[in-house]
């Protein structure tokens, strides 16, 4: 587990909305709220912790960006997000 954490820490980055648009178009972006640790979510997804991930989905803590959010972010394409790639997903968190 520590190796996975170390690997994912190296993949944490900041991205402008403009750079995330292609991933949204292929339906690969998952929005993570600030009350969840992006790294913990990435570890749960990468390690197939289905019960934990399903709980977050059921609590509406993990979701695809809404049409309204995408529209808002398209108006400010330089908006920054903390990002973590966990293939095939790109996890994003508003900064």
N, C-alpha and C positions, 0 to 999 in steps of 0.2 A: 504493500500500500504506500509506503514511503517513497518508493521509486516512482509510482504513479503521480503522487503529489509533486515530487521534484520535477518530473517531466511536464506536468501541467503548469506549474509555476513559470517555467521557461516559456510557455505558450501564452501567458497573460500579456495583453497588449492594450493599447488605446487605438481606436479607429474612428475616423470621421464617418458620418452617416453615408456620405458619397461612396465610400469604399465598401459599405455593407449592402448597398442596393442589389448587386448581382446575386448575393446570397439570399436576400428576401425574394427575389424573382424566382429562385429555385426552391423556395419554401423551406429553407434550412435554418432560419434564424429563430432562436428561442429567447424571449425576453425574461430576464431574471430580475425581480425587484430588489431594491437596495437592502431590504431586511434579511435577504439570504446572502450568504457568502458565495460569490461566483465560483471560487475554487471548490468549495464543498459540493456545489451542484455539479460541476464538471466531474468530480471524482465519482459521485453517485451514478452519473450517466455512463462514464467510462467503465465502471466496474459492474454495470448491469444491476444496480441496486433498485430493482423494480418497485418494491414496496415503498421506498422513500420517494422515488420520483413520482409514483402514482399519487402519493399523499400530497405532494406539492401541486400536482395538476388538479387534484380534487379540491384543494383549497384555493385554486385559481391563482397560485403563486408563480407557476410556470405557464407561459402561453406564447402563442405566435403574436407578433405585433398586430394591433387592430388597424383597420383601414384609416381611422382617425389619427392614430399615432403616426402611421406612415405618411399621411398627408402633412401633419405638423412637421415632421422631421425633413420632409422634402422641401419645406420652406427655409430650412436652415441646414444645408448639406454639410456644413462644417461642424455641426454638433458632435461632441465627442462622447464615445461610449467605451467602457471597459469591455474587452472582448476575450473570449476563450474558445479556441477551436477544439471541439471534441467530435471527430468525424462520425457521422456526416453533418453534424450540427455546428452552428456558430452561436455561442451563448453571448448575449449582450446585456449590459447593465448601464442604465443612464448614469452619467457623471453629474 
